[in-house]
Every structure is written in C-alpha cells, then in structure tokens.
Amino acid sequence: MAILEPIEPSPRGRRRLRVKSPATLKVLGEVEIQSAEDVGQALERARKAQPEWAGTSFSQRRRILERAARLLVDRQDEFLDVLIGETGKPRQEALAVEILAACDALQFHAKRARQVLAEHTIPLHLLKTKKLCISYRPLGVVGIVTPWNFPFLLSLNPTVQALAAGNAVLLKPSEVTPFSGQLVATLLHAAGVPQDVLQVLTGDGQTGEALVEVGVDKLSFTGSVATGRRVAEACARRLVPCTLELGGKDPLIVCADADLERAAAGAVYGAFANAGQVCVSTERVFVVDSVADAFLRKVVEKTARLRQGPGGEADVGAIIHAPQLDIIEEHVGEALARGARLLCGGRRHPGYPGLYYEPTVLDEVTPDMLVAREETFGPVLAVLRVADEEEALRLANDTHYGLSASVWTRDKRRGAALARRIQAGSAVVNDCMLTYGIPEAPFGGRKDSGIGQVNGDVGLRSYCHAQSIVIDRLGSKNEFLWFPYTARMGRWLGRILRLLWGTRLARFLT
C-alpha cells in the first residue's frame, strides 16, 4: 500500500512521483524530482537576489509577513484542503496546529525581528576608550529541509525566521507532502517575497542531499536521527552551521499526587494528537504504581471515546507515511510478544481503506522493549509502572533521546524541580506538547534529539552572524600596547596586574 509511486519520467527527463492521500488512497497529483543541477541553479538565483532582500528594512519585511498572515486567514479553506488531502489530519487539528500556529509565527516574528536583531552597543568592562557594537548580519542563503508530519507549519516557521533575518531560502519539503510545502511559497510570494528569495525544491532524498552539498550558508533540518547524522557530517565537512531538530521518545511522569483526571486527558492527547506523529508526542508514561490502576482506567475510558477516520469530527487521523505503519506494528507486536498487556487498539483500523492505526494503550511495558526505547511515531501509549518519582526520573533519562518531557503533580514547585532533572531540551508541568508552539520559547533537543534551537531570540539570531565591531572613542596618535615595547611599559603592566587582580578591585570592573 504505497502513498508514493514512481512513474514515467517527465518530458524533460526528470524522475516523477505520484502522490496519494493516506486517508482515501486517492491520487492527489504528481511531482517532479529536481536534480543536483536544478539545486545549483536555484542557489545561484538565490545568491543574486539575497543582497537586495537583506537591504530591505525590518519595517518592509514586517509588512510583508503581516500581509501573509492576513492572506492565510482569507485562504485558510483552500490551504486546509491541500493539507488534509496530503496528511489525513482531522480538519480542526489542521486548522489549529498548522494554520493558526502559522499565523501566530508570521505575526510574532514580523513584530519581533527588529527588536531581537537590532544593532546594539555593550559597555566594555576594561577598555573604556573603546565602544563595542554587535551587528546581526544575515548569513546569506539558508537551506531548509522539512518533514511530513506538519508539512506546512514546520516549513513555514524556519522559513519566516530566516527571511525576517534577511536571508534567502531554498526550501525542500518532504516528498511525502510536497504540495503542503509548496503552499509556503504560494503564500509568501503572494505577500511580496520575491520569487528568487524563496524557492521550493521538490524531490526526494537525492534532492535533499544535493541541497546539503551545494554550498548554502546554513542548513536547517527537521527529520529522523539517522538522516540528521548524515546532514551533520556533510555540514561539518563544509564547515556550514546547521540546526537539527530530530526525533524524540518523550516521557510523561505521573506523580502519586497528580490530578489523575487531567493527567489521563493529557496523556491521551499527548499520545494520539496527529495520530502520534509529533516529535514531542508522549511515547512513554511512567506512573507511580500506587495510582497506576486508577490512571489507566481513565486513560482507557478516554481512548475508547476517540473517533477515528476521514472527514467529519474525527479526533485521530491517518498515518501519513505508509512505511511508518510497519514500524508501529513492529513495536506493538514485539511488546505483546514480550509480555506487555494490550488494553485497547493494537491493529490497523478495519473500517477504512486508508492508513489508519487504532489508538493503542499498552500496560506492563518494560524498559527493554522497542516501544519503550525507539521512536514509534504513531498512536501508541506505552505505560511503565514505577515505585516512585525517583525511579521514573531514572528511567525517563535512560534513553538516547532528549527532546521534551512532562511532569504531572499538584505541587507545581516540585513539578518544576523534577522537570529540571529530566535530560531534555524542554519540559512542561501539568500540560504537554506546548514548547514548539510557543514562539518565545527556544526549542531544541539534547542527546540524539538534535543540535541548536529554533524559536525564541536564540532561534532568530541563529540565522545571523553576530558581528563584533569595536570602535575607538578617542582617536589618539598611539595606544599603550602598540610598538615599541619598553621596560617602562613592562613596569606599568606589572602595577596594573597587581592593582586589579592582586586585590579585589577587579570584581568592581567586571
């Protein structure tokens, strides 16, 4: 059951793919695979166009991005039809997480870029005759490779940040959802971004590899750990900076004093939103044994009420990429064979022809099972019972992933303290899956979950080089440390050393 089908080459000799809907298996269209030569030509056009774009003011860029947000509101139904066709998401979910979040990102970075990237001076603690300016200069041309799980938002968000900083962008969306990725260019071109400043490269892994190797000034990649490693190695050879947002195996810790009704609702949402195809999905639940039975009863009750299927008011949509179904089935099958207990789900949905896997809850999972160790990326909630919160923390950190986590307790101060001890790039107390959707919050992983961060001031500035400019204030004919070196200079240096760092005076200067 393939969603992508190779078909005969185009008249120009390019390879082509036929794209099908994962929800209905209907053909959505065809897409050409752009070659390394195409990528090189796109880079050449981008390099020529980028200086003029960098020369626009923040006010000009702000007006364009704000115009894009208004256009997106006006054209939301058109965009939703494309998104739902390619992903099989429920309409309300696509509206909230793709369209609404995209509008927020456009407006936030449009307004914030001037403040975050403004040139500013920093007082120098020792060289009082000098002035230090920090100037944020765009890197040039940024390559962005994005995944299929949120094909519009995860393409738009880094693109907007790179453009707001004055860069040109070469965007390569997933071949699984190429039309959703193309919507980003459709929107931003209509708002006023020049054609060559933002270009979309359609294609598969070969196109992505060409983009990594072509010589962009930064590479932003969102996807699997395995591919992320190859991207990092290629960027390292070229000394090209990269941001990698990779996989996760996010833990949810239910403390003995948790509000079980809220914790169960959060666990169900965290595991099954977007059919579990979220980098910050709840994939492992560590629940203190004294409340585990009550917690699981609530989880199963809430899971049983979920509606799955295409159209209508469904809660859980399709598996977007057919090979992911094989991974989900492997993880669940291995867990059941090794003693896990199936509480609900555990199979492909028999009522629909598309790629649907039932929301699945597994109890008595052990830490050595695949479903507890490797990213499942599907609607599977694996529950591990623990003696106490300390055991939960130990097991939560026993992973090569470190993207996000959540802690559930009535004691918010204790919850924050526990969250700080989790080896993850972000954490949430009494909620889940929030951190990427908060533009102010830097988002990125630890361990195998990535390098660098998006969002927040640090994310926006990562699309710039912070250039230090030191300016002399006095304009004297000579400087104390310039040639010639003399014995008198040496005596003065010795006195300065003893005065500043031989006493406590230095602490008042630094």
Number of C-alpha atoms within 10 A of each C-alpha: 11 14 23 20 13 12 13 11 13 12 7 7 10 13 18 21 21 19 24 22 25 30 25 17 17 14 16 15 12 17 20 21 22 20 21 17 12 15 25 17 13 21 25 13 17 25 19 13 20 23 17 14 21 21 10 11 12 21 13 14 24 21 16 20 28 20 19 25 24 15 16 23 13 11 12 14 14 11 22 21 13 18 26 23 22 29 26 27 30 25 20 15 19 23 19 11 15 20 23 17 17 25 21 17 24 25 19 17 28 26 19 17 20 17 12 16 21 12 14 11 14 9 11 14 10 10 10 10 11 15 15 16 17 17 17 21 18 25 22 24 28 29 27 29 25 26 21 23 24 22 25 29 24 22 27 27 21 26 26 23 24 28 26 30 29 28 31 36 29 25 27 28 28 24 25 27 28 26 24 27 30 21 21 29 21 16 20 23 18 15 19 15 20 18 17 21 26 27 23 22 27 24 22 21 13 13 22 28 18 17 27 26 19 18 18 25 20 25 25 24 26 21 20 19 19 11 16 23 15 13 21 22 12 16 20 12 9 15 13 16 18 26 23 27 27 26 27 32 27 30 30 33 30 30 27 19 13 22 15 22 13 16 25 24 17 21 27 25 22 26 31 28 22 28 29 27 22 21 24 26 34 31 31 27 26 26 27 24 17 15 16 20 14 13 23 19 13 18 22 18 13 16 23 13 9 14 15 22 25 23 14 11 13 16 22 26 31 31 27 27 21 18 12 16 19 10 18 22 18 14 20 23 16 14 24 17 10 12 13 20 16 17 15 17 17 20 16 17 17 10 9 15 14 25 25 27 26 25 28 23 23 23 22 15 25 18 15 11 19 18 28 26 18 18 22 27 28 29 32 30 27 28 25 23 21 21 13 16 18 13 15 24 21 12 18 26 17 13 18 15 26 28 28 32 30 31 29 31 22 15 13 13 11 14 20 18 12 20 22 14 13 22 22 24 22 24 26 19 22 22 19 24 23 15 20 18 16 14 19 17 18 19 22 25 23 20 16 21 25 27 18 19 22 26 24 17 19 16 22 24 21 23 31 20 14 17 12 12 11 13 12 12 10 8 10 7 5 8 8 10 10 7 8 7 10 9 8 9 13 11 10 11 14 11 12 12 12 11 13 14 11 11 10 10 12 14 9 8 10 8
